[in-house]
Amino acid sequence: MLKIAVIGAGVAGLSVANLLARAGHDVCIFERNQSIREIGAGIQISPNGFCVLKELDLSEGIILNSLCNNSILICDYQDGDRLIQFNQKSVLGNKNFRLIHRADLINLLYQSAIKNKVSFNLGCTADAQLLSDQYSFVIAADGAHSKTRYLLNPYQNNSKRSDYFAWRSIVPNQIDHHNGVRITVAPKKHIVSYPVRSREQLNLVLIQEADNDEIFEWGMNENPKKIRNVFSEFGGDLKDTLGYIETVQKWGLSSHDIPFNWARKNIFLIGDALHPMLPFLAQGANAALEDAFILAKLIASNDPSGVADKYVDIRKPRLIRLIKQIKNNAWKFHLENSFLRSCAHTGLHFLDKTFPQSAGLPFRWLYNYDITNL
Ligand SMILES: Cc1cc2nc3c(=O)[nH]c(=O)nc-3n(C[C@H](O)[C@H](O)[C@H](O)COP(=O)(O)OP(=O)(O)OC[C@H]3O[C@@H](n4cnc5c(N)ncnc54)[C@H](O)[C@@H]3O)c2cc1C
C-alpha cells in the first residue's frame, strides 16, 4: 500500500484518487477550497471519458443524472438556421455520450471517494515539493493555473494569453431545444447550448474571440446586459434564451503547449494542470479522466521512473492530436471571411441533405477510444 497525495479536487483529482484508493492505496486529497464545489454549468461526458466513470462503478449514477447527447446540431447565428444535424449513435454505436450538470458529476465522484476511504484535507493550499518528501507519489491535479506545472517547467513559456473569453450560464429551458448539443456559429463567436437536469435547464457556453490581456484565476460575475450586448446579433430562439440569463460568469480561457516535463521524481501532472485546452471540443474533463485512469494503473504496477516514461508514451500522441483538432475547430467555428463562411455553409447544407453522418466520422478516433481496454 502506497501513501499518495493528490492536489486538487476537480474531475482529475477526484477520479485519480478514487482509482488509486480502489487499488488499495492510502490516498489524501488536498483542496484549497473549504468545500468540494463546482460552478453552475453543464459538462459533456463523451464515451472516452464515460468508460473511466464506468470503471469507477458510476455509470448508473451518471446515466440517472444526465441526458443522452442524441445528436449535434450546427446552426448559423443570424436566424438560427440549421446548417447540419447528425446523429451520434450511428457514429458511436450505443456508447454513452452524456450531458450532465457539473455539480452532479463532482458530487458523484466525491461520494464515491468517501466510500473508497479517500481522506480530504480541505481549505489547504498544497505545495507539491513539500509533499513529495512525505508521500510515495504526489499527483498534481491543480488545474489550468497549476503552480506545480511551473515548478516542473520553470523555463517553459507559461503565457496564459489565449485571446478567447468564455461565459457560462444556466437558464430555464423555455425553447424547443433538441436532446443534444447545438453549436451556433458566428464570425469570431459561437454559442454552445444543451439541456441538463431532466431538460428543465439549458446550459449555455458563450465564446468570443477578442484580445485578452486579463488573466482570470477563475469565474468572475458578469452583467447579463453585457452578454446580451456582445451576442446581440444572434437571432432565432437563442435571442429569447439570452433574455433569461440572470447570472453569468466570465472566464479568460487558458491553453498552453503541453509541458516538456510531465513528472519530476515522484510528482506527476494530470488534467488541466498538464494540458489546459480551449473548450472547442469539450474534452478537458474527458482527457483528465483518461489521464487519471492510466496514471493510476501505472502507479499500481511500477516504480516512479518507469511510470513517468510510460505515462508520456501512452498519453502524448493522443493529446497532441486532440489539441490539433481543437485548433482546427476554433478556426472553423469562428470563420470571419464572408466568402469562406458561405462556402463552408453551402458544404454543410449539402452534407445535411446527403450524408449528414459523415460529419461525425472524423471524431471516431476520439470518442471510440476506450483507455480501460489498453
Ligand atoms: C467554458 C468551458 C466549457 C467546458 N466544457 C467541457 C465539456 O463539456 N467537457 C469536458 O470534458 N471539458 C470541458 N471543459 C474543460 C473542463 O472543465 C476542464 O478540463 C476540467 O474541469 C479540468 O479538471 P481538473 O480537475 O484538471 O481541474 P479543475 O477542475 O480546475 O480542478 C483543480 C482543483 O485544484 C484546486 N487547487 C488548485 N491549486 C491548488 C493547491 N495549490 N492546493 C490545493 N488545491 C488546489 C482548485 O481549487 C480546484 O478545485 C470546459 C471548460 C470551459 C472553460
The ligand as a Gaussian input file, in Angstrom:
#p B3LYP/6-31G(d) Opt

LIG

0 1
 C      -16.463000      27.072000     -20.901000
 C      -15.896000      25.696000     -20.681000
 C      -16.657000      24.567000     -21.028000
 C      -16.118000      23.296000     -20.865000
 N      -16.864000      22.206000     -21.224000
 C      -16.309000      20.977000     -21.124000
 C      -17.072000      19.810000     -21.514000
 O      -18.231000      19.905000     -21.915000
 N      -16.457000      18.587000     -21.417000
 C      -15.165000      18.447000     -20.969000
 O      -14.648000      17.332000     -20.923000
 N      -14.459000      19.525000     -20.555000
 C      -14.999000      20.773000     -20.616000
 N      -14.285000      21.850000     -20.196000
 C      -12.951000      21.639000     -19.603000
 C      -13.082000      21.120000     -18.180000
 O      -13.925000      21.957000     -17.435000
 C      -11.722000      21.069000     -17.502000
 O      -10.782000      20.499000     -18.397000
 C      -11.785000      20.185000     -16.259000
 O      -12.770000      20.628000     -15.382000
 C      -10.413000      20.192000     -15.574000
 O      -10.476000      19.465000     -14.383000
 P       -9.215000      19.447000     -13.418000
 O       -9.609000      18.563000     -12.285000
 O       -7.976000      19.156000     -14.165000
 O       -9.060000      20.956000     -12.919000
 P      -10.021000      21.856000     -12.022000
 O      -11.447000      21.463000     -12.200000
 O       -9.640000      23.250000     -12.290000
 O       -9.628000      21.488000     -10.525000
 C       -8.445000      21.960000      -9.938000
 C       -8.648000      21.974000      -8.435000
 O       -7.403000      22.200000      -7.792000
 C       -7.586000      23.100000      -6.714000
 N       -6.270000      23.673000      -6.454000
 C       -5.514000      24.463000      -7.263000
 N       -4.322000      24.730000      -6.710000
 C       -4.316000      24.104000      -5.505000
 C       -3.350000      23.985000      -4.464000
 N       -2.127000      24.546000      -4.552000
 N       -3.655000      23.264000      -3.354000
 C       -4.883000      22.668000      -3.252000
 N       -5.837000      22.748000      -4.206000
 C       -5.542000      23.441000      -5.333000
 C       -8.640000      24.073000      -7.236000
 O       -9.287000      24.744000      -6.175000
 C       -9.579000      23.109000      -7.977000
 O      -10.560000      22.578000      -7.133000
 C      -14.804000      23.133000     -20.336000
 C      -14.067000      24.254000     -19.944000
 C      -14.602000      25.527000     -20.122000
 C      -13.790000      26.731000     -19.699000

